[in-house]
Amino acid sequence: MRGSIVGGGGFALGMASSHITHHETDSVAYPVPLRLDRRDAPRSYRLSNISDEPIRGLSFSLLGSGLMRATAPLLLAPGQEVLLRIRGESLPQSAVLIIRWFRPNGDEYLWRVSF
């Protein structure tokens, strides 16, 4: 497994400017740079960076019922992946995963993932 960190497609729906943004940014949607592999669900999910740019400050929040180990924000280089272990009863009905990251220019993005 190339470039792994142990620890879907879509479009980013919104963008928030952070205090570290130094460049004027376009307000157009861009493809979510992540792919969520659900093959080992419901116990684990593999998240891969499928873009050509590094993803900085990658963090995860589980909303609703369920358990997920907390991690410090990550740097995910192109081609790298992270394994998320999530436990819970009826996750599709009771929980949502929020993935947060920063592009190299400092723009912040959030991706809401349903189980």
N, C-alpha and C positions, 0 to 999 in steps of 0.2 A: 504494500500500500504506500504509494508515493506521497511524501510530505504530509504525514498525518499528525494531528494533535489529538490526544485522547482527553478527554475531559469529563423540486418544485419549480418551478419557474413562476414568473409574474412580473409585475411592474410596481415600482415604488409609488405609493399613492400621494406622498407628500414629502416636503423637504422643509427643514427648519434651519435657519442660520444659527451658527454657534458663534461664540465670542472669538474663536480662532480663525474664522473665515476672513481671508485677506483679498479675495478675488471677487469680482462681479460674477454671479452665476446665472446660467439660463434657468428659467422656471419650467422647463420641459421635463416630462417623465423620462426616466431611463430604465432599461431592463434591470430587474433585481439581479445582482451579481452572484447570487447564491443558488445552489440546487439542494433540495432536501430529499434525501433518500429514506424512504419509509419501509424498506424491506424487512427490517428487524423490529418493526413496530409491533406491539405497543411498548416494548422495553427500551429500545434505543433508536435514535435517529441520527443519520450521518449528514452533516452540512458541509458542502464543498464550495470553494471560491472558484467560480467558472469564468471570472472576468480576467482582464489583462492588467488589472491594477490591484495593489494591496488593499485589504480592508482593515482599517485601524479601529481600535476601541470596540471591537465586536463583543457584545454582551447579550444576555438572555434573561427574560423575565417570564415566569409562568404565572398566569392569572387564573384564578379559580382553584378547584381542588386538584391535588397532585403534588408530587415531590420531585425536585430537581436539585442537584448539587450546585451550589453557588461557585462561580469562577470569577477570577479577575478579568477585566477586559483583555481581549486577545488581539494579536496582529495575525491576520490570515493572508499569506502570500498567494498569488495565483497558483491554482492547482492543489493547494493544501486543503485539508478537511479537519473537522472536529466532530467528535462523537458525543452526543447528548444522551444521557440516561435519564429517562423520565418514568416515574411510576405513579399510578393512580387508577381508580375505578372509573370506568366510563368517561375517559378523557374527551371523546368527541362531544359529549353533552355538557361537560362541566369545566373545561379548561381551554385556554388559548395561549399560545406561545408568542411572545413579542421579541423580535430580533432587532437590535439596534447596532448601527455601525456608522463610521465616518469615512468619506471619500478622501483621497489625498489632499484635496483643496480645502478640507475642513467641513464640508457640508454634511449634516447629520441626516440619517434616514432611519425609518422604522418599518418593519415588515410584520404584519399580523398573520400568524399561521394557525389554521384550525386543524384539529386532529381528525 
